[in-house]
Amino acid sequence: MFQRIGFTCFLVLMVLSSYAQQAGEVMGHWYTEEKKAIVKVYPCEDSFCGKIIWISKKNEDGSPLRDINNPESELRKRTIVGTNILQNLEFTGDGKYEDGEIYDPESGKTYSCLVRLQEDDHLEVRGFVGFSLIGRSTIWTRAEDYTGH
């Protein structure tokens, strides 16, 4: 009897470990489309989040871009670098992450979001309002050459 319980526990641990490993595949650094920015995806509570850690564009005077389009006036002075743009992405299996939100600092709008990990180190990021059929997708590429933080 104890052998069965031990074997069952072993199988459960193996399945949970595999599931957690698959869930974590989204973690890392990702170039946004056209390599305008790098987003670091990391675990946060029971989901995944992402923040901008590098952008290619700066103000003419060399100063960092600010979140000037944010609907919350107190956040308009913060820099784009360091801003969380992905929140609450939940791993649902088979390379899919759902029920998240994505913030677009260029428009100041937040959208529902789902993410699909593709086999060739690409991430399909889809922002939408209401139904996922009505939205826009973009493809991010793993930033394997990124050596920053």
Phi and psi in radians as a Rosetta constraint file:
Dihedral C 1 N 2 CA 2 C 2 CIRCULARHARMONIC -1.138 0.35
Dihedral N 2 CA 2 C 2 N 3 CIRCULARHARMONIC -0.520 0.35
Dihedral C 2 N 3 CA 3 C 3 CIRCULARHARMONIC -1.161 0.35
Dihedral N 3 CA 3 C 3 N 4 CIRCULARHARMONIC -0.690 0.35
Dihedral C 3 N 4 CA 4 C 4 CIRCULARHARMONIC -1.128 0.35
Dihedral N 4 CA 4 C 4 N 5 CIRCULARHARMONIC -0.774 0.35
Dihedral C 4 N 5 CA 5 C 5 CIRCULARHARMONIC -1.087 0.35
Dihedral N 5 CA 5 C 5 N 6 CIRCULARHARMONIC -0.766 0.35
Dihedral C 5 N 6 CA 6 C 6 CIRCULARHARMONIC -1.088 0.35
Dihedral N 6 CA 6 C 6 N 7 CIRCULARHARMONIC -0.751 0.35
Dihedral C 6 N 7 CA 7 C 7 CIRCULARHARMONIC -1.152 0.35
Dihedral N 7 CA 7 C 7 N 8 CIRCULARHARMONIC -0.716 0.35
Dihedral C 7 N 8 CA 8 C 8 CIRCULARHARMONIC -1.100 0.35
Dihedral N 8 CA 8 C 8 N 9 CIRCULARHARMONIC -0.776 0.35
Dihedral C 8 N 9 CA 9 C 9 CIRCULARHARMONIC -1.077 0.35
Dihedral N 9 CA 9 C 9 N 10 CIRCULARHARMONIC -0.718 0.35
Dihedral C 9 N 10 CA 10 C 10 CIRCULARHARMONIC -1.058 0.35
Dihedral N 10 CA 10 C 10 N 11 CIRCULARHARMONIC -0.793 0.35
Dihedral C 10 N 11 CA 11 C 11 CIRCULARHARMONIC -1.108 0.35
Dihedral N 11 CA 11 C 11 N 12 CIRCULARHARMONIC -0.756 0.35
Dihedral C 11 N 12 CA 12 C 12 CIRCULARHARMONIC -1.065 0.35
Dihedral N 12 CA 12 C 12 N 13 CIRCULARHARMONIC -0.792 0.35
Dihedral C 12 N 13 CA 13 C 13 CIRCULARHARMONIC -1.093 0.35
Dihedral N 13 CA 13 C 13 N 14 CIRCULARHARMONIC -0.682 0.35
Dihedral C 13 N 14 CA 14 C 14 CIRCULARHARMONIC -1.128 0.35
Dihedral N 14 CA 14 C 14 N 15 CIRCULARHARMONIC -0.762 0.35
Dihedral C 14 N 15 CA 15 C 15 CIRCULARHARMONIC -1.127 0.35
Dihedral N 15 CA 15 C 15 N 16 CIRCULARHARMONIC -0.804 0.35
Dihedral C 15 N 16 CA 16 C 16 CIRCULARHARMONIC -1.112 0.35
Dihedral N 16 CA 16 C 16 N 17 CIRCULARHARMONIC -0.697 0.35
Dihedral C 16 N 17 CA 17 C 17 CIRCULARHARMONIC -1.121 0.35
Dihedral N 17 CA 17 C 17 N 18 CIRCULARHARMONIC -0.750 0.35
Dihedral C 17 N 18 CA 18 C 18 CIRCULARHARMONIC -1.117 0.35
Dihedral N 18 CA 18 C 18 N 19 CIRCULARHARMONIC -0.743 0.35
Dihedral C 18 N 19 CA 19 C 19 CIRCULARHARMONIC -1.091 0.35
Dihedral N 19 CA 19 C 19 N 20 CIRCULARHARMONIC -0.784 0.35
Dihedral C 19 N 20 CA 20 C 20 CIRCULARHARMONIC -1.127 0.35
Dihedral N 20 CA 20 C 20 N 21 CIRCULARHARMONIC -0.697 0.35
Dihedral C 20 N 21 CA 21 C 21 CIRCULARHARMONIC -1.112 0.35
Dihedral N 21 CA 21 C 21 N 22 CIRCULARHARMONIC -0.767 0.35
Dihedral C 21 N 22 CA 22 C 22 CIRCULARHARMONIC -1.104 0.35
Dihedral N 22 CA 22 C 22 N 23 CIRCULARHARMONIC -0.729 0.35
Dihedral C 22 N 23 CA 23 C 23 CIRCULARHARMONIC -1.052 0.35
Dihedral N 23 CA 23 C 23 N 24 CIRCULARHARMONIC -0.675 0.35
Dihedral C 23 N 24 CA 24 C 24 CIRCULARHARMONIC -1.317 0.35
Dihedral N 24 CA 24 C 24 N 25 CIRCULARHARMONIC -0.106 0.35
Dihedral C 24 N 25 CA 25 C 25 CIRCULARHARMONIC -1.096 0.35
Dihedral N 25 CA 25 C 25 N 26 CIRCULARHARMONIC -0.373 0.35
Dihedral C 25 N 26 CA 26 C 26 CIRCULARHARMONIC -1.355 0.35
Dihedral N 26 CA 26 C 26 N 27 CIRCULARHARMONIC -0.289 0.35
Dihedral C 26 N 27 CA 27 C 27 CIRCULARHARMONIC -1.187 0.35
Dihedral N 27 CA 27 C 27 N 28 CIRCULARHARMONIC 2.568 0.35
Dihedral C 27 N 28 CA 28 C 28 CIRCULARHARMONIC 2.326 0.35
Dihedral N 28 CA 28 C 28 N 29 CIRCULARHARMONIC -2.849 0.35
Dihedral C 28 N 29 CA 29 C 29 CIRCULARHARMONIC -1.850 0.35
Dihedral N 29 CA 29 C 29 N 30 CIRCULARHARMONIC 2.354 0.35
Dihedral C 29 N 30 CA 30 C 30 CIRCULARHARMONIC -2.301 0.35
Dihedral N 30 CA 30 C 30 N 31 CIRCULARHARMONIC 2.254 0.35
Dihedral C 30 N 31 CA 31 C 31 CIRCULARHARMONIC -1.326 0.35
Dihedral N 31 CA 31 C 31 N 32 CIRCULARHARMONIC 2.343 0.35
Dihedral C 31 N 32 CA 32 C 32 CIRCULARHARMONIC -1.278 0.35
Dihedral N 32 CA 32 C 32 N 33 CIRCULARHARMONIC 2.985 0.35
Dihedral C 32 N 33 CA 33 C 33 CIRCULARHARMONIC -0.969 0.35
Dihedral N 33 CA 33 C 33 N 34 CIRCULARHARMONIC 2.455 0.35
Dihedral C 33 N 34 CA 34 C 34 CIRCULARHARMONIC 1.141 0.35
Dihedral N 34 CA 34 C 34 N 35 CIRCULARHARMONIC 0.242 0.35
Dihedral C 34 N 35 CA 35 C 35 CIRCULARHARMONIC 0.929 0.35
Dihedral N 35 CA 35 C 35 N 36 CIRCULARHARMONIC 0.700 0.35
Dihedral C 35 N 36 CA 36 C 36 CIRCULARHARMONIC -1.362 0.35
Dihedral N 36 CA 36 C 36 N 37 CIRCULARHARMONIC -0.420 0.35
Dihedral C 36 N 37 CA 37 C 37 CIRCULARHARMONIC -2.717 0.35
Dihedral N 37 CA 37 C 37 N 38 CIRCULARHARMONIC 2.856 0.35
Dihedral C 37 N 38 CA 38 C 38 CIRCULARHARMONIC -2.065 0.35
Dihedral N 38 CA 38 C 38 N 39 CIRCULARHARMONIC 2.302 0.35
Dihedral C 38 N 39 CA 39 C 39 CIRCULARHARMONIC -1.964 0.35
Dihedral N 39 CA 39 C 39 N 40 CIRCULARHARMONIC 2.251 0.35
Dihedral C 39 N 40 CA 40 C 40 CIRCULARHARMONIC -1.635 0.35
Dihedral N 40 CA 40 C 40 N 41 CIRCULARHARMONIC 2.084 0.35
Dihedral C 40 N 41 CA 41 C 41 CIRCULARHARMONIC -1.737 0.35
Dihedral N 41 CA 41 C 41 N 42 CIRCULARHARMONIC 2.281 0.35
Dihedral C 41 N 42 CA 42 C 42 CIRCULARHARMONIC -2.553 0.35
Dihedral N 42 CA 42 C 42 N 43 CIRCULARHARMONIC 2.796 0.35
Dihedral C 42 N 43 CA 43 C 43 CIRCULARHARMONIC -1.287 0.35
Dihedral N 43 CA 43 C 43 N 44 CIRCULARHARMONIC 2.454 0.35
Dihedral C 43 N 44 CA 44 C 44 CIRCULARHARMONIC -2.493 0.35
Dihedral N 44 CA 44 C 44 N 45 CIRCULARHARMONIC 2.053 0.35
Dihedral C 44 N 45 CA 45 C 45 CIRCULARHARMONIC 0.934 0.35
Dihedral N 45 CA 45 C 45 N 46 CIRCULARHARMONIC -2.122 0.35
Dihedral C 45 N 46 CA 46 C 46 CIRCULARHARMONIC -1.787 0.35
Dihedral N 46 CA 46 C 46 N 47 CIRCULARHARMONIC 0.387 0.35
Dihedral C 46 N 47 CA 47 C 47 CIRCULARHARMONIC -2.520 0.35
Dihedral N 47 CA 47 C 47 N 48 CIRCULARHARMONIC -2.841 0.35
Dihedral C 47 N 48 CA 48 C 48 CIRCULARHARMONIC -2.183 0.35
Dihedral N 48 CA 48 C 48 N 49 CIRCULARHARMONIC 2.551 0.35
Dihedral C 48 N 49 CA 49 C 49 CIRCULARHARMONIC -2.263 0.35
Dihedral N 49 CA 49 C 49 N 50 CIRCULARHARMONIC 2.953 0.35
Dihedral C 49 N 50 CA 50 C 50 CIRCULARHARMONIC -2.591 0.35
Dihedral N 50 CA 50 C 50 N 51 CIRCULARHARMONIC 2.428 0.35
Dihedral C 50 N 51 CA 51 C 51 CIRCULARHARMONIC -2.261 0.35
Dihedral N 51 CA 51 C 51 N 52 CIRCULARHARMONIC 2.639 0.35
Dihedral C 51 N 52 CA 52 C 52 CIRCULARHARMONIC -1.312 0.35
Dihedral N 52 CA 52 C 52 N 53 CIRCULARHARMONIC 2.208 0.35
Dihedral C 52 N 53 CA 53 C 53 CIRCULARHARMONIC -2.017 0.35
Dihedral N 53 CA 53 C 53 N 54 CIRCULARHARMONIC -0.162 0.35
Dihedral C 53 N 54 CA 54 C 54 CIRCULARHARMONIC -2.773 0.35
Dihedral N 54 CA 54 C 54 N 55 CIRCULARHARMONIC 2.437 0.35
Dihedral C 54 N 55 CA 55 C 55 CIRCULARHARMONIC -2.340 0.35
Dihedral N 55 CA 55 C 55 N 56 CIRCULARHARMONIC 2.621 0.35
Dihedral C 55 N 56 CA 56 C 56 CIRCULARHARMONIC -1.425 0.35
Dihedral N 56 CA 56 C 56 N 57 CIRCULARHARMONIC -0.420 0.35
Dihedral C 56 N 57 CA 57 C 57 CIRCULARHARMONIC -1.672 0.35
Dihedral N 57 CA 57 C 57 N 58 CIRCULARHARMONIC 2.506 0.35
Dihedral C 57 N 58 CA 58 C 58 CIRCULARHARMONIC -2.371 0.35
Dihedral N 58 CA 58 C 58 N 59 CIRCULARHARMONIC 2.937 0.35
Dihedral C 58 N 59 CA 59 C 59 CIRCULARHARMONIC -1.175 0.35
Dihedral N 59 CA 59 C 59 N 60 CIRCULARHARMONIC 2.811 0.35
Dihedral C 59 N 60 CA 60 C 60 CIRCULARHARMONIC -0.989 0.35
Dihedral N 60 CA 60 C 60 N 61 CIRCULARHARMONIC -0.586 0.35
Dihedral C 60 N 61 CA 61 C 61 CIRCULARHARMONIC -1.462 0.35
Dihedral N 61 CA 61 C 61 N 62 CIRCULARHARMONIC 0.063 0.35
Dihedral C 61 N 62 CA 62 C 62 CIRCULARHARMONIC 1.562 0.35
Dihedral N 62 CA 62 C 62 N 63 CIRCULARHARMONIC -0.108 0.35
Dihedral C 62 N 63 CA 63 C 63 CIRCULARHARMONIC -1.286 0.35
Dihedral N 63 CA 63 C 63 N 64 CIRCULARHARMONIC 2.711 0.35
Dihedral C 63 N 64 CA 64 C 64 CIRCULARHARMONIC -1.206 0.35
Dihedral N 64 CA 64 C 64 N 65 CIRCULARHARMONIC 2.614 0.35
Dihedral C 64 N 65 CA 65 C 65 CIRCULARHARMONIC -1.189 0.35
Dihedral N 65 CA 65 C 65 N 66 CIRCULARHARMONIC 2.533 0.35
Dihedral C 65 N 66 CA 66 C 66 CIRCULARHARMONIC -1.910 0.35
Dihedral N 66 CA 66 C 66 N 67 CIRCULARHARMONIC 2.822 0.35
Dihedral C 66 N 67 CA 67 C 67 CIRCULARHARMONIC -1.458 0.35
Dihedral N 67 CA 67 C 67 N 68 CIRCULARHARMONIC 1.004 0.35
Dihedral C 67 N 68 CA 68 C 68 CIRCULARHARMONIC -1.178 0.35
Dihedral N 68 CA 68 C 68 N 69 CIRCULARHARMONIC -0.319 0.35
Dihedral C 68 N 69 CA 69 C 69 CIRCULARHARMONIC -1.667 0.35
Dihedral N 69 CA 69 C 69 N 70 CIRCULARHARMONIC 0.086 0.35
Dihedral C 69 N 70 CA 70 C 70 CIRCULARHARMONIC -1.119 0.35
Dihedral N 70 CA 70 C 70 N 71 CIRCULARHARMONIC 2.336 0.35
Dihedral C 70 N 71 CA 71 C 71 CIRCULARHARMONIC -1.154 0.35
Dihedral N 71 CA 71 C 71 N 72 CIRCULARHARMONIC -0.344 0.35
Dihedral C 71 N 72 CA 72 C 72 CIRCULARHARMONIC -1.632 0.35
Dihedral N 72 CA 72 C 72 N 73 CIRCULARHARMONIC 1.941 0.35
Dihedral C 72 N 73 CA 73 C 73 CIRCULARHARMONIC -0.978 0.35
Dihedral N 73 CA 73 C 73 N 74 CIRCULARHARMONIC -0.600 0.35
Dihedral C 73 N 74 CA 74 C 74 CIRCULARHARMONIC -1.215 0.35
Dihedral N 74 CA 74 C 74 N 75 CIRCULARHARMONIC -0.270 0.35
Dihedral C 74 N 75 CA 75 C 75 CIRCULARHARMONIC -1.689 0.35
Dihedral N 75 CA 75 C 75 N 76 CIRCULARHARMONIC -0.052 0.35
Dihedral C 75 N 76 CA 76 C 76 CIRCULARHARMONIC -1.232 0.35
Dihedral N 76 CA 76 C 76 N 77 CIRCULARHARMONIC -0.282 0.35
Dihedral C 76 N 77 CA 77 C 77 CIRCULARHARMONIC -1.598 0.35
Dihedral N 77 CA 77 C 77 N 78 CIRCULARHARMONIC -0.196 0.35
Dihedral C 77 N 78 CA 78 C 78 CIRCULARHARMONIC -1.263 0.35
Dihedral N 78 CA 78 C 78 N 79 CIRCULARHARMONIC 2.662 0.35
Dihedral C 78 N 79 CA 79 C 79 CIRCULARHARMONIC -1.359 0.35
Dihedral N 79 CA 79 C 79 N 80 CIRCULARHARMONIC 2.664 0.35
Dihedral C 79 N 80 CA 80 C 80 CIRCULARHARMONIC -1.144 0.35
Dihedral N 80 CA 80 C 80 N 81 CIRCULARHARMONIC -0.757 0.35
Dihedral C 80 N 81 CA 81 C 81 CIRCULARHARMONIC -1.122 0.35
Dihedral N 81 CA 81 C 81 N 82 CIRCULARHARMONIC 2.222 0.35
Dihedral C 81 N 82 CA 82 C 82 CIRCULARHARMONIC 1.740 0.35
Dihedral N 82 CA 82 C 82 N 83 CIRCULARHARMONIC -0.143 0.35
Dihedral C 82 N 83 CA 83 C 83 CIRCULARHARMONIC -1.405 0.35
Dihedral N 83 CA 83 C 83 N 84 CIRCULARHARMONIC 2.258 0.35
Dihedral C 83 N 84 CA 84 C 84 CIRCULARHARMONIC -1.278 0.35
Dihedral N 84 CA 84 C 84 N 85 CIRCULARHARMONIC 2.172 0.35
Dihedral C 84 N 85 CA 85 C 85 CIRCULARHARMONIC -1.990 0.35
Dihedral N 85 CA 85 C 85 N 86 CIRCULARHARMONIC -0.333 0.35
Dihedral C 85 N 86 CA 86 C 86 CIRCULARHARMONIC -1.999 0.35
Dihedral N 86 CA 86 C 86 N 87 CIRCULARHARMONIC 2.383 0.35
Dihedral C 86 N 87 CA 87 C 87 CIRCULARHARMONIC -2.498 0.35
Dihedral N 87 CA 87 C 87 N 88 CIRCULARHARMONIC 2.603 0.35
Dihedral C 87 N 88 CA 88 C 88 CIRCULARHARMONIC 1.052 0.35
Dihedral N 88 CA 88 C 88 N 89 CIRCULARHARMONIC 0.505 0.35
Dihedral C 88 N 89 CA 89 C 89 CIRCULARHARMONIC -1.292 0.35
Dihedral N 89 CA 89 C 89 N 90 CIRCULARHARMONIC 2.139 0.35
Dihedral C 89 N 90 CA 90 C 90 CIRCULARHARMONIC -1.887 0.35
Dihedral N 90 CA 90 C 90 N 91 CIRCULARHARMONIC 2.255 0.35
Dihedral C 90 N 91 CA 91 C 91 CIRCULARHARMONIC -1.220 0.35
Dihedral N 91 CA 91 C 91 N 92 CIRCULARHARMONIC 2.181 0.35
Dihedral C 91 N 92 CA 92 C 92 CIRCULARHARMONIC -1.975 0.35
Dihedral N 92 CA 92 C 92 N 93 CIRCULARHARMONIC 0.096 0.35
Dihedral C 92 N 93 CA 93 C 93 CIRCULARHARMONIC 1.766 0.35
Dihedral N 93 CA 93 C 93 N 94 CIRCULARHARMONIC 2.786 0.35
Dihedral C 93 N 94 CA 94 C 94 CIRCULARHARMONIC 0.967 0.35
Dihedral N 94 CA 94 C 94 N 95 CIRCULARHARMONIC 0.683 0.35
Dihedral C 94 N 95 CA 95 C 95 CIRCULARHARMONIC 1.305 0.35
Dihedral N 95 CA 95 C 95 N 96 CIRCULARHARMONIC 0.253 0.35
Dihedral C 95 N 96 CA 96 C 96 CIRCULARHARMONIC -1.931 0.35
Dihedral N 96 CA 96 C 96 N 97 CIRCULARHARMONIC 2.458 0.35
Dihedral C 96 N 97 CA 97 C 97 CIRCULARHARMONIC -2.279 0.35
Dihedral N 97 CA 97 C 97 N 98 CIRCULARHARMONIC 2.213 0.35
Dihedral C 97 N 98 CA 98 C 98 CIRCULARHARMONIC -2.300 0.35
Dihedral N 98 CA 98 C 98 N 99 CIRCULARHARMONIC 3.107 0.35
Dihedral C 98 N 99 CA 99 C 99 CIRCULARHARMONIC 1.117 0.35
Dihedral N 99 CA 99 C 99 N 100 CIRCULARHARMONIC 0.409 0.35
Dihedral C 99 N 100 CA 100 C 100 CIRCULARHARMONIC -1.715 0.35
Dihedral N 100 CA 100 C 100 N 101 CIRCULARHARMONIC -3.097 0.35
Dihedral C 100 N 101 CA 101 C 101 CIRCULARHARMONIC -2.318 0.35
Dihedral N 101 CA 101 C 101 N 102 CIRCULARHARMONIC 2.582 0.35
Dihedral C 101 N 102 CA 102 C 102 CIRCULARHARMONIC -2.260 0.35
Dihedral N 102 CA 102 C 102 N 103 CIRCULARHARMONIC 2.328 0.35
Dihedral C 102 N 103 CA 103 C 103 CIRCULARHARMONIC -1.779 0.35
Dihedral N 103 CA 103 C 103 N 104 CIRCULARHARMONIC 2.305 0.35
Dihedral C 103 N 104 CA 104 C 104 CIRCULARHARMONIC -1.830 0.35
Dihedral N 104 CA 104 C 104 N 105 CIRCULARHARMONIC 1.816 0.35
Dihedral C 104 N 105 CA 105 C 105 CIRCULARHARMONIC -1.157 0.35
Dihedral N 105 CA 105 C 105 N 106 CIRCULARHARMONIC -0.354 0.35
Dihedral C 105 N 106 CA 106 C 106 CIRCULARHARMONIC -1.234 0.35
Dihedral N 106 CA 106 C 106 N 107 CIRCULARHARMONIC -0.570 0.35
Dihedral C 106 N 107 CA 107 C 107 CIRCULARHARMONIC -1.867 0.35
Dihedral N 107 CA 107 C 107 N 108 CIRCULARHARMONIC -0.346 0.35
Dihedral C 107 N 108 CA 108 C 108 CIRCULARHARMONIC 1.394 0.35
Dihedral N 108 CA 108 C 108 N 109 CIRCULARHARMONIC 0.244 0.35
Dihedral C 108 N 109 CA 109 C 109 CIRCULARHARMONIC -1.852 0.35
Dihedral N 109 CA 109 C 109 N 110 CIRCULARHARMONIC 2.638 0.35
Dihedral C 109 N 110 CA 110 C 110 CIRCULARHARMONIC -2.002 0.35
Dihedral N 110 CA 110 C 110 N 111 CIRCULARHARMONIC 2.373 0.35
Dihedral C 110 N 111 CA 111 C 111 CIRCULARHARMONIC -2.195 0.35
Dihedral N 111 CA 111 C 111 N 112 CIRCULARHARMONIC 2.753 0.35
Dihedral C 111 N 112 CA 112 C 112 CIRCULARHARMONIC -1.135 0.35
Dihedral N 112 CA 112 C 112 N 113 CIRCULARHARMONIC 2.697 0.35
Dihedral C 112 N 113 CA 113 C 113 CIRCULARHARMONIC -2.553 0.35
Dihedral N 113 CA 113 C 113 N 114 CIRCULARHARMONIC 2.518 0.35
Dihedral C 113 N 114 CA 114 C 114 CIRCULARHARMONIC -2.373 0.35
Dihedral N 114 CA 114 C 114 N 115 CIRCULARHARMONIC 2.681 0.35
Dihedral C 114 N 115 CA 115 C 115 CIRCULARHARMONIC -2.319 0.35
Dihedral N 115 CA 115 C 115 N 116 CIRCULARHARMONIC 2.433 0.35
Dihedral C 115 N 116 CA 116 C 116 CIRCULARHARMONIC -2.185 0.35
Dihedral N 116 CA 116 C 116 N 117 CIRCULARHARMONIC 2.127 0.35
Dihedral C 116 N 117 CA 117 C 117 CIRCULARHARMONIC -1.383 0.35
Dihedral N 117 CA 117 C 117 N 118 CIRCULARHARMONIC 2.216 0.35
Dihedral C 117 N 118 CA 118 C 118 CIRCULARHARMONIC -1.796 0.35
Dihedral N 118 CA 118 C 118 N 119 CIRCULARHARMONIC 2.702 0.35
Dihedral C 118 N 119 CA 119 C 119 CIRCULARHARMONIC -1.051 0.35
Dihedral N 119 CA 119 C 119 N 120 CIRCULARHARMONIC -0.523 0.35
Dihedral C 119 N 120 CA 120 C 120 CIRCULARHARMONIC -1.663 0.35
Dihedral N 120 CA 120 C 120 N 121 CIRCULARHARMONIC 0.700 0.35
Dihedral C 120 N 121 CA 121 C 121 CIRCULARHARMONIC 0.992 0.35
Dihedral N 121 CA 121 C 121 N 122 CIRCULARHARMONIC 0.689 0.35
Dihedral C 121 N 122 CA 122 C 122 CIRCULARHARMONIC -2.116 0.35
Dihedral N 122 CA 122 C 122 N 123 CIRCULARHARMONIC 2.675 0.35
Dihedral C 122 N 123 CA 123 C 123 CIRCULARHARMONIC -2.217 0.35
Dihedral N 123 CA 123 C 123 N 124 CIRCULARHARMONIC 2.120 0.35
Dihedral C 123 N 124 CA 124 C 124 CIRCULARHARMONIC -1.551 0.35
Dihedral N 124 CA 124 C 124 N 125 CIRCULARHARMONIC 2.073 0.35
Dihedral C 124 N 125 CA 125 C 125 CIRCULARHARMONIC -1.954 0.35
Dihedral N 125 CA 125 C 125 N 126 CIRCULARHARMONIC 2.105 0.35
Dihedral C 125 N 126 CA 126 C 126 CIRCULARHARMONIC -2.077 0.35
Dihedral N 126 CA 126 C 126 N 127 CIRCULARHARMONIC 2.103 0.35
Dihedral C 126 N 127 CA 127 C 127 CIRCULARHARMONIC -1.802 0.35
Dihedral N 127 CA 127 C 127 N 128 CIRCULARHARMONIC 2.475 0.35
Dihedral C 127 N 128 CA 128 C 128 CIRCULARHARMONIC -2.744 0.35
Dihedral N 128 CA 128 C 128 N 129 CIRCULARHARMONIC 2.854 0.35
Dihedral C 128 N 129 CA 129 C 129 CIRCULARHARMONIC -2.033 0.35
Dihedral N 129 CA 129 C 129 N 130 CIRCULARHARMONIC 2.167 0.35
Dihedral C 129 N 130 CA 130 C 130 CIRCULARHARMONIC 1.378 0.35
Dihedral N 130 CA 130 C 130 N 131 CIRCULARHARMONIC -1.704 0.35
Dihedral C 130 N 131 CA 131 C 131 CIRCULARHARMONIC -1.753 0.35
Dihedral N 131 CA 131 C 131 N 132 CIRCULARHARMONIC 2.516 0.35
Dihedral C 131 N 132 CA 132 C 132 CIRCULARHARMONIC -1.160 0.35
Dihedral N 132 CA 132 C 132 N 133 CIRCULARHARMONIC -0.283 0.35
Dihedral C 132 N 133 CA 133 C 133 CIRCULARHARMONIC -1.216 0.35
Dihedral N 133 CA 133 C 133 N 134 CIRCULARHARMONIC -0.455 0.35
Dihedral C 133 N 134 CA 134 C 134 CIRCULARHARMONIC -1.824 0.35
Dihedral N 134 CA 134 C 134 N 135 CIRCULARHARMONIC 1.642 0.35
Dihedral C 134 N 135 CA 135 C 135 CIRCULARHARMONIC -3.091 0.35
Dihedral N 135 CA 135 C 135 N 136 CIRCULARHARMONIC -2.834 0.35
Dihedral C 135 N 136 CA 136 C 136 CIRCULARHARMONIC -2.440 0.35
Dihedral N 136 CA 136 C 136 N 137 CIRCULARHARMONIC 2.400 0.35
Dihedral C 136 N 137 CA 137 C 137 CIRCULARHARMONIC -1.887 0.35
Dihedral N 137 CA 137 C 137 N 138 CIRCULARHARMONIC 2.639 0.35
Dihedral C 137 N 138 CA 138 C 138 CIRCULARHARMONIC -2.411 0.35
Dihedral N 138 CA 138 C 138 N 139 CIRCULARHARMONIC 2.697 0.35
Dihedral C 138 N 139 CA 139 C 139 CIRCULARHARMONIC -1.935 0.35
Dihedral N 139 CA 139 C 139 N 140 CIRCULARHARMONIC 2.192 0.35
Dihedral C 139 N 140 CA 140 C 140 CIRCULARHARMONIC -1.815 0.35
Dihedral N 140 CA 140 C 140 N 141 CIRCULARHARMONIC 2.647 0.35
Dihedral C 140 N 141 CA 141 C 141 CIRCULARHARMONIC -2.086 0.35
Dihedral N 141 CA 141 C 141 N 142 CIRCULARHARMONIC 2.393 0.35
Dihedral C 141 N 142 CA 142 C 142 CIRCULARHARMONIC -1.026 0.35
Dihedral N 142 CA 142 C 142 N 143 CIRCULARHARMONIC 2.310 0.35
Dihedral C 142 N 143 CA 143 C 143 CIRCULARHARMONIC -1.651 0.35
Dihedral N 143 CA 143 C 143 N 144 CIRCULARHARMONIC 1.257 0.35
Dihedral C 143 N 144 CA 144 C 144 CIRCULARHARMONIC -1.173 0.35
Dihedral N 144 CA 144 C 144 N 145 CIRCULARHARMONIC -0.395 0.35
Dihedral C 144 N 145 CA 145 C 145 CIRCULARHARMONIC -1.521 0.35
Dihedral N 145 CA 145 C 145 N 146 CIRCULARHARMONIC -0.031 0.35
Dihedral C 145 N 146 CA 146 C 146 CIRCULARHARMONIC -1.290 0.35
Dihedral N 146 CA 146 C 146 N 147 CIRCULARHARMONIC 2.224 0.35
Dihedral C 146 N 147 CA 147 C 147 CIRCULARHARMONIC -2.027 0.35
Dihedral N 147 CA 147 C 147 N 148 CIRCULARHARMONIC 0.103 0.35
Dihedral C 147 N 148 CA 148 C 148 CIRCULARHARMONIC -1.328 0.35
Dihedral N 148 CA 148 C 148 N 149 CIRCULARHARMONIC -2.696 0.35
